[in-house]
Amino acid sequence: MNMESGMDRFTGKTILVTGGAGSIGRELVKKILLTDVRSVRVLDNNETGLHDVALDFDDPRIRLLMGDITNEKRMMRAMQNVDLVFHAAALKHVPICEYNPFEAAEVNVRGTQNCIDASIANNVKKMIFISTDKVVSPFNVMGATKLVAERLTIAANSYSTSTKFSCVRFGNVLNSRGSVVPIFKKQILGGGPITVTDPAMTRFIMTISQAVDLILDCARETEGDDIFILKMPSIKIQDLASAMINYCHEAYGSPKNIPLKTIGIRAGEKISEELISHDELGKLEDHGNYFVIKRNKSETPGFLNFSYSSDKERALSLPEIEKILRETHV
């Protein structure tokens, strides 16, 4: 997305980012502050994270809101006089959600419904929900709860007269907090070994900047009732580990003979991921750099034989992965 072309849409607006102290939330705040926005409300239940946001950006337009999306009253107050909501707050770590299913449902499902209700009650113009590829044929609690949240968000269009609701769905975000890249880096700089769950595991990947650009594109273009999906490359996790060894040797002088150790798939994990389910193919539109699922569209046969799975897409080569690592300054 060309940020210059979209500057006007945030001029004079008040924007709320839930989960604003997280990797995606912080990048959203950073890019929104490049516009003539009136104020950005950063809501999170991480006090230290909010403090870091204030120190890092040092912008008088930032409003720090300590709160949790599971608190309905807090969300009602947080959204007063808000024009646009980016809902990024969630429990997102697969094994943690697997062993804490009720808490995952409370945050990802009830918390999302609270955001929906507060958006409608406060006449927010648009709410963008940040989803995940794990909602497609969900195998784990995290994917199941995010799928329900996605469905709640889209369904809200049928009874809201003031707010437009849309979703953004993407794969793994490289170097986001808690992702595999910082884990691999720590293991490499510590002398290894690198722990790989399964050599056959594949994932869709994107950078934090790419993820946020897609979210901002959605905010600009959506008229509600749709799901935006960035076209992403696939990667083999074992190749990512090898590329990280080469990158860290180049960037930090670490050894190149770091061993890899296979530890097996963790609870709730899949070998590969999908971005689009079979029942969504008839409502799919190709918009160049991304797909859009139009939930209220009449089915057409254009993509009925299409499959978008990480194990069927061309996997990035080691030099391609290393180039991305250098560009993102891991």
C-alpha positions as CSV (number, residue, x, y, z in Angstrom):
1,M,0.0,0.0,0.0
2,N,1.2,3.5,-0.8
3,M,0.9,5.3,2.5
4,E,0.8,8.7,0.8
5,S,-2.3,7.8,-1.2
6,G,-4.1,6.8,1.9
7,M,-3.1,9.7,4.2
8,D,-6.5,11.5,4.0
9,R,-8.6,8.7,5.3
10,F,-7.2,9.1,8.8
11,T,-7.1,12.9,8.9
12,G,-8.8,14.2,12.0
13,K,-9.9,10.7,13.0
14,T,-9.7,8.9,16.4
15,I,-8.5,5.3,16.1
16,L,-8.5,2.5,18.6
17,V,-6.0,-0.4,18.4
18,T,-6.7,-3.3,20.7
19,G,-3.6,-5.3,21.5
20,G,-1.7,-2.2,20.6
21,A,1.4,-3.2,22.6
22,G,1.9,-6.4,20.5
23,S,3.9,-6.8,17.4
24,I,1.1,-6.1,14.9
25,G,-0.5,-3.5,17.1
26,R,2.7,-1.5,17.5
27,E,3.4,-1.5,13.8
28,L,-0.2,-0.3,13.2
29,V,0.3,2.5,15.6
30,K,3.6,3.4,14.0
31,K,2.1,3.6,10.5
32,I,-1.1,5.4,11.6
33,L,1.0,8.1,13.3
34,L,2.5,8.9,9.9
35,T,-0.9,10.3,8.9
36,D,-2.8,13.4,10.2
37,V,-4.7,11.3,12.6
38,R,-6.3,13.2,15.5
39,S,-5.5,10.5,18.2
40,V,-4.6,6.8,18.5
41,R,-5.9,5.0,21.5
42,V,-3.6,2.0,22.3
43,L,-5.5,-0.5,24.4
44,D,-3.7,-3.4,26.1
45,N,-3.6,-5.4,29.4
46,N,0.2,-5.3,29.3
47,E,1.2,-2.3,31.4
48,T,4.9,-2.6,30.6
49,G,4.1,-2.9,26.9
50,L,2.0,0.3,27.0
51,H,4.9,2.1,28.8
52,D,7.2,1.0,26.0
53,V,4.9,2.2,23.4
54,A,4.8,5.7,25.0
55,L,8.6,5.8,25.2
56,D,9.3,4.5,21.7
57,F,6.9,6.8,19.9
58,D,6.8,9.8,22.2
59,D,3.8,11.3,20.3
60,P,1.2,13.5,22.0
61,R,-1.5,11.9,19.8
62,I,-1.2,8.6,21.6
63,R,-3.6,7.7,24.3
64,L,-2.7,4.8,26.5
65,L,-5.6,2.7,27.7
66,M,-5.0,0.0,30.3
67,G,-7.7,-2.6,29.8
68,D,-8.9,-6.0,28.7
69,I,-11.3,-6.8,25.8
70,T,-13.1,-9.3,28.1
71,N,-14.3,-6.3,30.2
72,E,-17.4,-5.1,28.4
73,K,-17.7,-1.8,30.3
74,R,-14.1,-1.0,29.6
75,M,-14.6,-1.5,25.9
76,M,-17.7,0.6,25.9
77,R,-15.7,3.5,27.4
78,A,-12.7,2.9,25.2
79,M,-14.7,3.3,22.0
80,Q,-16.5,6.5,22.9
81,N,-16.0,8.9,19.9
82,V,-13.9,6.5,18.0
83,D,-14.0,6.4,14.2
84,L,-12.2,3.2,13.4
85,V,-11.2,0.1,15.4
86,F,-8.3,-2.3,14.6
87,H,-9.0,-5.4,16.8
88,A,-5.6,-7.2,17.2
89,A,-5.9,-8.4,20.8
90,A,-6.0,-12.1,21.1
91,L,-4.5,-15.2,22.7
92,K,-2.5,-16.5,19.7
93,H,0.0,-19.1,20.9
94,V,-1.3,-22.6,19.8
95,P,0.0,-24.7,22.7
96,I,-1.0,-22.2,25.4
97,C,-4.5,-22.0,23.9
98,E,-4.6,-25.8,23.7
99,Y,-4.0,-26.2,27.4
100,N,-6.2,-23.2,28.4
101,P,-9.2,-23.6,26.1
102,F,-11.7,-21.7,28.3
103,E,-9.4,-18.7,28.6
104,A,-8.8,-18.7,24.8
105,A,-12.6,-18.7,24.2
106,E,-13.0,-15.9,26.7
107,V,-10.5,-13.6,25.0
108,N,-10.9,-14.6,21.4
109,V,-14.7,-15.1,21.3
110,R,-16.2,-13.1,24.2
111,G,-13.6,-10.4,23.8
112,T,-14.4,-10.0,20.1
113,Q,-18.1,-9.9,20.7
114,N,-17.5,-7.1,23.3
115,C,-15.6,-5.2,20.7
116,I,-18.4,-5.7,18.2
117,D,-21.1,-4.5,20.7
118,A,-19.0,-1.5,21.8
119,S,-18.4,-0.5,18.1
120,I,-22.1,-0.6,17.3
121,A,-23.1,1.2,20.5
122,N,-20.7,4.0,19.8
123,N,-21.4,4.3,16.1
124,V,-17.8,3.4,15.1
125,K,-17.6,3.6,11.3
126,K,-15.4,0.4,10.7
127,M,-14.0,-2.4,12.8
128,I,-11.3,-4.6,11.3
129,F,-10.7,-8.0,13.0
130,I,-7.2,-9.5,12.7
131,S,-7.6,-13.2,12.0
132,T,-5.3,-16.1,11.1
133,D,-4.8,-18.9,8.6
134,K,-5.5,-21.4,11.5
135,V,-9.3,-20.7,11.2
136,V,-9.3,-22.8,8.0
137,S,-10.2,-26.4,8.9
138,P,-9.3,-25.6,12.5
139,F,-7.3,-28.3,14.3
140,N,-6.6,-26.5,17.5
141,V,-8.3,-24.3,20.1
142,M,-6.7,-21.2,18.9
143,G,-7.9,-21.7,15.3
144,A,-11.4,-22.7,16.5
145,T,-11.9,-19.7,18.7
146,K,-10.5,-17.3,16.0
147,L,-12.9,-18.9,13.5
148,V,-15.9,-18.2,15.8
149,A,-14.6,-14.6,16.2
150,E,-14.3,-14.2,12.5
151,R,-17.9,-15.5,12.0
152,L,-19.1,-13.1,14.8
153,T,-17.4,-10.2,13.1
154,I,-18.9,-10.9,9.6
155,A,-22.3,-11.7,11.1
156,A,-22.4,-8.3,12.8
157,N,-22.9,-6.7,9.4
158,S,-26.4,-8.2,9.2
159,Y,-27.7,-6.3,12.3
160,S,-25.5,-3.2,12.4
161,T,-26.7,-0.1,10.6
162,S,-23.8,2.2,11.6
163,T,-20.6,0.0,11.7
164,K,-19.0,-2.0,8.8
165,F,-17.2,-5.1,9.9
166,S,-14.4,-6.9,8.0
167,C,-11.6,-9.4,8.7
168,V,-8.0,-9.7,7.6
169,R,-6.5,-13.2,7.5
170,F,-2.8,-14.0,7.2
171,G,-0.2,-16.6,8.0
172,N,2.9,-16.6,10.3
173,V,4.4,-13.1,10.8
174,L,8.2,-13.2,10.7
175,N,10.0,-11.9,13.8
176,S,6.8,-11.1,15.6
177,R,6.9,-11.5,19.4
178,G,6.9,-15.2,20.4
179,S,7.4,-16.4,16.8
180,V,10.0,-18.9,15.7
181,V,12.5,-16.4,14.3
182,P,13.5,-14.8,17.7
183,I,13.5,-18.3,19.2
184,F,15.9,-19.6,16.5
185,K,18.1,-16.5,16.9
186,K,18.4,-17.1,20.7
187,Q,19.2,-20.7,20.2
188,I,21.9,-20.0,17.5
189,L,23.6,-17.2,19.5
190,G,23.6,-19.6,22.5
191,G,25.4,-22.2,20.5
192,G,22.4,-24.4,19.6
193,P,20.9,-26.7,18.9
194,I,18.0,-25.3,16.9
195,T,14.8,-27.2,17.8
196,V,12.7,-28.0,14.7
197,T,9.3,-29.5,15.3
198,D,9.1,-31.5,12.0
199,P,11.3,-31.3,8.9
200,A,8.2,-31.5,6.7
201,M,6.4,-28.6,8.4
202,T,5.5,-25.7,6.1
203,R,4.0,-22.3,6.8
204,F,2.8,-19.2,5.0
205,I,4.9,-16.2,6.0
206,M,4.9,-12.5,5.8
207,T,6.7,-9.6,7.4
208,I,5.2,-7.4,10.1
209,S,5.1,-4.5,7.7
210,Q,3.4,-6.6,5.0
211,A,0.7,-7.7,7.5
212,V,0.0,-4.1,8.6
213,D,-0.1,-2.8,5.0
214,L,-2.8,-5.4,4.3
215,I,-4.8,-4.4,7.4
216,L,-4.6,-0.7,6.3
217,D,-5.6,-1.7,2.7
218,C,-8.6,-3.4,4.2
219,A,-9.6,-0.4,6.2
220,R,-9.4,1.8,3.1
221,E,-11.3,-0.4,0.7
222,T,-13.7,-2.5,2.7
223,E,-17.5,-1.8,2.6
224,G,-18.0,-4.5,5.2
225,D,-18.8,-8.2,5.1
226,D,-15.5,-9.3,3.6
227,I,-12.3,-11.1,4.4
228,F,-8.9,-9.9,3.0
229,I,-6.2,-12.5,2.4
230,L,-2.7,-11.5,1.3
231,K,-1.0,-13.7,-1.3
232,M,1.9,-15.1,0.7
233,P,4.9,-17.3,-0.1
234,S,5.4,-20.6,1.6
235,I,8.4,-21.7,3.7
236,K,9.8,-25.0,5.0
237,I,10.5,-24.5,8.7
238,Q,13.7,-26.6,8.4
239,D,14.8,-24.2,5.6
240,L,14.1,-21.2,7.8
241,A,16.3,-22.7,10.5
242,S,19.2,-23.2,8.0
243,A,18.7,-19.7,6.6
244,M,18.8,-18.3,10.2
245,I,22.1,-20.1,10.8
246,N,23.6,-18.5,7.7
247,Y,22.1,-15.1,8.5
248,C,23.3,-15.1,12.1
249,H,26.8,-16.1,11.0
250,E,26.8,-13.1,8.6
251,A,25.2,-10.6,11.0
252,Y,26.6,-11.7,14.4
253,G,29.6,-13.9,13.7
254,S,27.9,-17.0,15.2
255,P,29.2,-20.5,14.1
256,K,27.9,-22.1,11.0
257,N,27.9,-25.7,12.4
258,I,24.8,-25.2,14.7
259,P,23.0,-28.6,14.9
260,L,19.3,-29.1,14.3
261,K,17.3,-31.2,16.7
262,T,13.8,-32.5,15.7
263,I,11.5,-32.4,18.7
264,G,8.1,-33.4,17.2
265,I,4.9,-31.4,16.6
266,R,3.6,-29.5,19.6
267,A,0.0,-29.8,20.9
268,G,-2.5,-28.5,18.3
269,E,0.0,-27.9,15.5
270,K,-0.5,-28.9,11.9
271,I,2.1,-30.0,9.3
272,S,0.8,-27.4,6.9
273,E,-1.7,-24.5,6.9
274,E,-4.5,-23.3,4.5
275,L,-5.6,-19.8,3.9
276,I,-8.9,-20.4,2.1
277,S,-11.5,-23.1,2.9
278,H,-13.3,-25.1,0.2
279,D,-16.7,-23.5,0.9
280,E,-15.2,-20.0,0.5
281,L,-13.9,-20.6,-3.1
282,G,-17.1,-19.6,-4.8
283,K,-17.1,-16.2,-3.1
284,L,-13.4,-15.4,-3.8
285,E,-12.2,-12.4,-5.8
286,D,-8.6,-11.8,-7.0
287,H,-7.5,-8.2,-6.2
288,G,-3.9,-8.5,-7.4
289,N,-1.7,-8.7,-4.3
290,Y,-4.5,-10.2,-2.2
291,F,-7.8,-12.2,-2.4
292,V,-11.1,-10.9,-1.0
293,I,-13.8,-13.3,0.2
294,K,-17.2,-11.6,-0.3
295,R,-19.5,-13.3,2.1
296,N,-22.7,-11.8,0.6
297,K,-21.6,-12.6,-3.0
298,S,-23.5,-15.1,-5.2
299,E,-21.2,-18.1,-5.9
300,T,-19.3,-18.2,-9.1
301,P,-17.2,-21.1,-10.6
302,G,-14.0,-19.1,-11.0
303,F,-12.0,-20.6,-8.2
304,L,-13.9,-23.8,-7.4
305,N,-10.8,-26.0,-8.2
306,F,-8.4,-23.6,-6.4
307,S,-6.3,-24.7,-3.4
308,Y,-4.2,-22.4,-1.2
309,S,-2.2,-24.7,1.1
310,S,1.4,-24.1,2.4
311,D,2.5,-27.5,1.3
312,K,1.3,-27.1,-2.3
313,E,2.8,-23.6,-2.9
314,R,6.4,-23.1,-4.1
315,A,8.6,-22.9,-1.1
316,L,11.1,-20.1,-0.8
317,S,14.8,-21.0,-1.5
318,L,17.5,-20.4,1.2
319,P,18.8,-17.3,-0.6
320,E,15.3,-15.9,-0.8
321,I,14.7,-16.5,2.9
322,E,18.1,-15.0,3.8
323,K,17.2,-11.9,1.8
324,I,14.0,-11.4,3.8
325,L,15.9,-11.9,7.0
326,R,18.4,-9.2,6.0
327,E,15.6,-6.8,4.9
328,T,13.7,-7.2,8.2
329,H,16.9,-6.7,10.3
330,V,16.2,-9.8,12.5
